[in-house]
Amino acid sequence: MTKTILQGRLSHRLRSLARLIGTSVGVMARRAVGRPLVPQWSPTFEIGTLFFRHQFNHALSLPDITESRAYFDSLYTVVEVNLPVEVRTNGPGEPRGDWFIPIDHQSPLTLLYFHGGGYAFYGAVSRHFIAMLAHLLQVPIFAPDYRLTHEHPHPAQIDDGIAAYRYLLAGGVAADRVVVGGDSAGGHLALMLVAKLQALHLPQPSLTIALSPWTDIGRRGESQFGNDQYDMVQGYQTLLYGQWLKATTAYGDAELSPIHQSYRNVAPIYLQAGGKEILVDMIRDFAHSLQAQGAPVRLDVWQHMTHEFHAYGDTLEQSRQAIDCLRTAIAWATEGAGARPFLLIAQTEVDALQ
């Protein structure tokens, strides 16, 4: 059962609630005359997509990033309340972050998971999504609370990611029992992390999973702006987040983009994307780049879905399918099945590159 949560400043809550009501009325009115934005979408998915598009756009129009984050957090929806997941916050002397531990789980694995949000946001909705993943995958998750832009440009985020990976290894978790993952900018961080492990003389994890990952912080592909009409995130945001990541440093787009890194001798990488999201072209380009390097990679694209459609959990068939695929990929990588082809589901719903 879904639940809508309002919090924070009254003016933010009222504006967000008015936007949600207005979006809902507009979507239902258009659908009543046969004009859905995408015929394959449910009303709930269309409302959610358009509502969060507005929330991001308005948040980024505010002059102060702290205010932007507060506005974005003022209204969000959880798809399952009272998840059977214990949340533990790390203490002094440990990397900042939280453990999301499914109650009564028996998994020997640990998922090191980096949240999305353009490196600028860590919303309450992201924390709920991580808790939901822990529950649905039945795997303990450590989610670092890495430093955000624009207060902290690169290399703060990758430094925090490396520190989190070292923390797990130093705590007795074997590398082949670790899965590294992330969504959007968190997918970017996961991919940048595994590319750097060899130079750091650190072992590879068993698998890297990246959901709707940001693979090039510059301009790449028609979808980056061509899918603005469908997606909840917009092309201009990728360039803004890239500027904040670089800030006044001397780093260029290539140095900070996964698509320009070396992935020879890395653990398998599993990518998921939506065919109507702004990042899909750069994700496809990245997958082809990995193939050209001989890296083990699989990409699945759900053609009618948008950025991070996984957040709908079991309430959306495509999201349920994608999370089932994550479960299968983790089992494939960690249960001695690495010699088998990287096959997950029958290709009736998704376009696949393997």
C-alpha positions as CSV (number, residue, x, y, z in Angstrom):
1,M,0.0,0.0,0.0
2,T,1.4,3.4,-1.0
3,K,1.6,6.4,1.3
4,T,2.2,10.0,0.6
5,I,4.4,11.8,3.2
6,L,4.4,15.6,3.7
7,Q,7.1,17.2,5.8
8,G,9.1,20.4,6.4
9,R,8.1,24.0,5.9
10,L,4.4,24.7,5.4
11,S,4.9,26.7,2.2
12,H,6.9,23.9,0.6
13,R,4.3,21.3,1.6
14,L,1.4,23.4,0.3
15,R,3.1,24.1,-3.0
16,S,4.1,20.4,-3.5
17,L,0.6,19.2,-2.6
18,A,-1.0,21.7,-5.0
19,R,1.4,20.5,-7.7
20,L,0.5,16.9,-7.1
21,I,-3.2,17.6,-7.2
22,G,-2.9,19.7,-10.3
23,T,-0.7,17.1,-12.0
24,S,-3.2,14.4,-11.2
25,V,-6.2,16.4,-12.5
26,G,-4.3,17.2,-15.7
27,V,-3.3,13.7,-16.4
28,M,-6.8,12.3,-15.8
29,A,-8.4,15.0,-17.9
30,R,-6.0,14.2,-20.9
31,R,-6.6,10.5,-20.5
32,A,-10.3,11.0,-20.5
33,V,-10.1,12.4,-24.0
34,G,-7.6,9.7,-25.1
35,R,-4.3,11.7,-24.8
36,P,-2.0,9.9,-22.4
37,L,1.6,11.0,-22.6
38,V,2.7,7.4,-23.4
39,P,-0.1,4.8,-24.1
40,Q,1.8,2.0,-22.3
41,W,1.9,4.0,-19.0
42,S,-0.5,3.7,-16.2
43,P,-2.1,6.9,-14.8
44,T,-0.1,6.5,-11.6
45,F,3.2,6.2,-13.5
46,E,2.4,9.3,-15.6
47,I,1.4,11.3,-12.6
48,G,4.6,10.3,-10.8
49,T,6.8,11.1,-13.7
50,L,5.3,14.6,-14.3
51,F,5.1,15.4,-10.6
52,F,8.8,14.6,-9.9
53,R,9.8,16.5,-13.0
54,H,8.2,19.6,-11.6
55,Q,9.8,19.0,-8.2
56,F,13.3,18.8,-9.6
57,N,12.8,21.8,-11.8
58,H,11.4,24.0,-9.1
59,A,14.0,22.8,-6.6
60,L,16.8,23.7,-9.0
61,S,15.2,27.1,-9.6
62,L,15.7,28.1,-6.0
63,P,18.8,30.2,-5.1
64,D,20.1,28.1,-2.3
65,I,20.9,24.4,-2.5
66,T,19.8,23.8,1.1
67,E,16.4,25.2,0.3
68,S,16.3,23.1,-2.9
69,R,16.8,19.9,-0.9
70,A,14.2,20.9,1.6
71,Y,11.6,21.6,-1.1
72,F,12.3,18.4,-2.9
73,D,11.8,16.5,0.4
74,S,8.6,18.2,1.3
75,L,6.4,15.6,-0.4
76,Y,7.2,12.1,-1.5
77,T,5.5,8.7,-1.9
78,V,6.5,5.4,-0.5
79,V,5.3,2.3,-2.3
80,E,5.4,0.1,0.8
81,V,5.0,1.2,4.4
82,N,6.6,-0.5,7.4
83,L,9.3,-2.3,5.5
84,P,10.8,-5.2,7.6
85,V,14.2,-3.5,7.4
86,E,16.4,-2.3,10.3
87,V,18.2,0.9,9.6
88,R,21.5,1.5,11.5
89,T,23.5,4.7,11.2
90,N,27.3,4.4,11.4
91,G,29.1,5.9,14.4
92,P,32.2,8.1,14.9
93,G,35.3,6.8,13.2
94,E,33.3,5.0,10.5
95,P,32.4,6.2,7.0
96,R,29.2,8.3,7.1
97,G,26.2,6.2,6.0
98,D,23.5,3.8,7.0
99,W,23.0,0.0,7.0
100,F,19.7,-1.2,5.7
101,I,19.4,-4.8,7.0
102,P,16.4,-7.0,6.2
103,I,14.9,-8.6,9.2
104,D,15.6,-12.4,9.4
105,H,17.8,-12.3,6.2
106,Q,20.3,-15.1,5.8
107,S,22.3,-13.7,2.9
108,P,26.1,-13.8,3.2
109,L,26.4,-10.9,0.8
110,T,26.7,-7.2,1.2
111,L,25.5,-4.6,-1.3
112,L,27.5,-1.4,-1.3
113,Y,25.0,1.0,-2.8
114,F,25.4,4.6,-3.8
115,H,22.2,6.7,-4.0
116,G,21.2,8.9,-6.9
117,G,20.3,12.6,-7.0
118,G,22.8,14.2,-9.4
119,Y,25.4,14.2,-6.6
120,A,23.5,17.2,-5.2
121,F,20.5,15.5,-3.5
122,Y,20.0,12.7,-1.0
123,G,16.3,12.7,-0.7
124,A,14.0,10.8,1.7
125,V,12.6,9.0,-1.3
126,S,16.1,7.7,-2.1
127,R,16.4,6.3,1.4
128,H,13.1,4.6,1.1
129,F,14.2,3.1,-2.3
130,I,17.3,1.7,-0.7
131,A,15.3,0.1,2.2
132,M,12.9,-1.3,-0.4
133,L,15.9,-2.8,-2.3
134,A,17.2,-4.4,0.8
135,H,13.8,-6.0,1.5
136,L,13.2,-7.2,-2.1
137,L,16.7,-8.5,-2.6
138,Q,17.0,-9.8,0.9
139,V,20.6,-8.5,1.1
140,P,22.1,-6.1,3.7
141,I,23.0,-2.8,2.1
142,F,25.5,-0.2,3.3
143,A,24.6,3.1,1.7
144,P,27.3,5.8,2.2
145,D,26.2,9.3,2.9
146,Y,28.8,10.6,0.6
147,R,29.6,14.4,0.3
148,L,27.4,16.3,-2.1
149,T,27.9,19.0,-4.6
150,H,28.1,21.8,-5.1
151,E,29.6,22.2,-1.6
152,H,32.0,19.4,-2.3
153,P,33.2,18.9,-5.9
154,H,35.2,15.9,-7.2
155,P,37.1,14.0,-5.8
156,A,35.1,14.1,-2.6
157,Q,32.5,11.6,-3.9
158,I,35.0,9.0,-5.2
159,D,37.1,9.4,-2.1
160,D,34.1,8.6,0.0
161,G,33.2,5.7,-2.2
162,I,36.7,4.2,-1.9
163,A,36.6,4.7,1.9
164,A,33.3,2.8,2.0
165,Y,34.7,-0.1,0.0
166,R,37.8,-0.3,2.2
167,Y,35.6,-0.2,5.3
168,L,33.7,-3.3,4.1
169,L,36.9,-5.2,3.3
170,A,38.5,-4.2,6.6
171,G,35.3,-5.3,8.4
172,G,35.8,-8.8,7.2
173,V,33.6,-8.9,4.1
174,A,35.4,-10.7,1.4
175,A,35.4,-8.9,-2.0
176,D,33.6,-11.9,-3.7
177,R,30.8,-11.4,-1.2
178,V,30.4,-7.7,-2.1
179,V,28.1,-6.3,-4.8
180,V,28.7,-2.7,-5.8
181,G,25.7,-0.8,-7.1
182,G,24.0,2.6,-7.5
183,D,21.4,4.5,-9.4
184,S,21.8,7.6,-11.6
185,A,24.7,9.6,-10.2
186,G,25.1,6.7,-7.7
187,G,25.6,4.4,-10.7
188,H,28.2,6.8,-12.0
189,L,30.0,6.6,-8.7
190,A,29.8,2.8,-8.6
191,L,31.2,2.6,-12.1
192,M,34.0,5.1,-11.4
193,L,34.9,3.1,-8.2
194,V,35.3,-0.3,-9.9
195,A,37.4,1.4,-12.6
196,K,39.9,2.6,-10.0
197,L,40.3,-0.5,-7.9
198,Q,43.2,-2.0,-9.8
199,A,45.3,1.1,-9.5
200,L,44.5,1.0,-5.8
201,H,45.6,-2.7,-5.5
202,L,42.1,-3.5,-4.3
203,P,40.2,-6.7,-5.3
204,Q,37.2,-6.5,-7.6
205,P,33.7,-7.1,-6.2
206,S,31.6,-10.0,-7.4
207,L,29.4,-7.8,-9.6
208,T,28.6,-4.1,-10.3
209,I,25.0,-3.1,-10.9
210,A,24.1,0.3,-12.3
211,L,20.5,1.4,-12.6
212,S,19.9,4.3,-15.1
213,P,23.6,5.3,-14.6
214,W,25.0,8.6,-15.7
215,T,27.9,7.5,-17.9
216,D,29.1,10.8,-19.5
217,I,28.9,14.2,-17.7
218,G,29.1,16.0,-21.0
219,R,26.8,15.9,-24.0
220,R,26.1,12.5,-25.6
221,G,23.3,11.1,-27.6
222,E,19.9,12.4,-28.9
223,S,18.0,11.1,-25.9
224,Q,19.8,13.5,-23.5
225,F,17.5,16.3,-24.6
226,G,15.2,14.4,-27.0
227,N,13.5,12.4,-24.2
228,D,12.9,15.5,-22.0
229,Q,9.2,15.2,-22.9
230,Y,9.0,11.8,-21.2
231,D,11.5,11.8,-18.4
232,M,11.3,13.1,-14.8
233,V,14.9,14.4,-15.1
234,Q,15.8,16.8,-17.9
235,G,18.9,17.2,-20.1
236,Y,19.9,20.5,-18.8
237,Q,20.2,19.0,-15.3
238,T,22.9,16.6,-16.4
239,L,25.0,19.5,-17.6
240,L,24.3,21.5,-14.4
241,Y,25.3,18.6,-12.2
242,G,28.4,18.1,-14.3
243,Q,29.4,21.7,-13.7
244,W,28.9,21.3,-10.0
245,L,31.0,18.1,-10.0
246,K,33.9,19.8,-11.7
247,A,33.3,23.3,-10.0
248,T,36.6,25.2,-10.1
249,T,38.8,22.2,-10.4
250,A,40.9,21.4,-13.4
251,Y,39.1,18.1,-14.2
252,G,37.6,17.7,-17.6
253,D,34.5,15.7,-18.7
254,A,36.5,12.7,-19.9
255,E,38.3,12.3,-16.6
256,L,35.0,12.3,-14.7
257,S,33.0,10.1,-17.0
258,P,32.8,6.3,-16.8
259,I,32.6,6.0,-20.6
260,H,36.2,7.2,-20.8
261,Q,37.6,4.9,-18.2
262,S,39.3,1.5,-18.6
263,Y,37.3,-1.6,-17.6
264,R,39.7,-4.3,-18.6
265,N,39.9,-7.1,-16.0
266,V,36.9,-5.8,-14.0
267,A,34.1,-7.9,-12.5
268,P,30.9,-8.3,-14.5
269,I,28.8,-5.2,-14.9
270,Y,25.0,-5.3,-15.2
271,L,23.2,-2.2,-16.5
272,Q,19.5,-1.4,-16.6
273,A,17.8,1.6,-18.3
274,G,14.5,2.8,-19.5
275,G,14.0,3.4,-23.2
276,K,12.4,6.8,-22.7
277,E,14.9,8.2,-20.2
278,I,17.3,11.0,-21.1
279,L,20.4,8.9,-20.4
280,V,19.5,5.8,-22.5
281,D,21.8,6.7,-25.4
282,M,24.8,7.3,-23.3
283,I,24.1,4.1,-21.4
284,R,24.0,2.2,-24.6
285,D,27.2,3.8,-25.8
286,F,28.9,2.9,-22.5
287,A,27.8,-0.8,-22.8
288,H,29.2,-0.9,-26.3
289,S,32.5,0.6,-25.0
290,L,32.7,-2.1,-22.4
291,Q,32.1,-4.8,-25.0
292,A,34.9,-3.3,-27.1
293,Q,37.3,-3.5,-24.1
294,G,36.3,-7.1,-23.6
295,A,34.7,-6.4,-20.2
296,P,31.8,-8.7,-19.2
297,V,28.6,-6.6,-19.5
298,R,24.9,-6.9,-19.9
299,L,22.4,-4.1,-20.6
300,D,18.7,-4.5,-20.4
301,V,16.4,-1.6,-21.6
302,W,12.7,-1.5,-20.8
303,Q,11.6,0.4,-23.9
304,H,8.7,2.4,-22.4
305,M,10.2,3.2,-19.0
306,T,11.9,6.3,-17.7
307,H,14.7,7.1,-15.4
308,E,14.8,4.9,-12.2
309,F,11.5,3.2,-12.9
310,H,12.6,0.7,-10.3
311,A,11.4,3.0,-7.5
312,Y,7.8,1.7,-8.1
313,G,8.8,-1.7,-6.6
314,D,6.1,-4.4,-6.8
315,T,3.5,-1.9,-7.8
316,L,4.7,-1.8,-11.5
317,E,5.2,-4.8,-13.6
318,Q,8.4,-3.5,-15.3
319,S,9.9,-2.5,-12.0
320,R,9.1,-5.9,-10.6
321,Q,10.7,-7.5,-13.6
322,A,13.9,-5.3,-13.3
323,I,14.3,-6.1,-9.6
324,D,13.8,-9.8,-10.3
325,C,16.6,-9.5,-12.8
326,L,18.8,-7.9,-10.2
327,R,18.2,-10.8,-7.9
328,T,19.1,-13.3,-10.7
329,A,22.2,-11.3,-11.6
330,I,23.4,-11.3,-8.1
331,A,22.9,-15.0,-7.8
332,W,24.6,-15.6,-11.1
333,A,27.7,-13.7,-10.0
334,T,28.0,-15.0,-6.4
335,E,26.9,-18.6,-6.6
336,G,29.7,-20.0,-8.8
337,A,27.8,-19.6,-12.1
338,G,30.2,-17.2,-13.7
339,A,31.0,-19.7,-16.5
340,R,27.4,-19.6,-17.7
341,P,26.1,-17.0,-20.2
342,F,24.8,-13.8,-18.5
343,L,21.1,-14.6,-19.2
344,L,18.4,-13.3,-17.0
345,I,14.8,-13.4,-18.4
346,A,13.1,-14.2,-21.7
347,Q,13.4,-11.2,-23.9
348,T,9.8,-10.4,-24.3
349,E,9.7,-7.1,-22.4
350,V,13.2,-5.6,-22.8
351,D,15.8,-4.9,-25.4
352,A,19.1,-6.6,-24.4
353,L,22.7,-6.1,-25.2
354,Q,24.9,-8.8,-23.9
